[in-house]
Amino acid sequence: MSEIKIYRVIGKIVKPNFKTTFKKEVRALKPEHAIEEIYKLLGSKHRVKRFQIKIENVEEMPSEEET
């Protein structure tokens, strides 16, 4: 059975009148699932389209650093 891990996703939101960076931690099975979760969360919270989100890094968090 697969184990759920915590991933830290770092990236940028680039809209015409709004630019910011983000660092978000999400639970997922694979890095691809973590990226999809980021698209879903940022799209609903900030009304950002997928092409306006630039993912820079996805890294798995060590188990002792989980909070």
Secondary structure, DSSP 8 states (H G I E B T S, - for coil): ----EEEEEEEEEEETTEEEEEEEEEEESSHHHHHHHHHHHHHHHH---GGGEEEEEEEE--GGG--
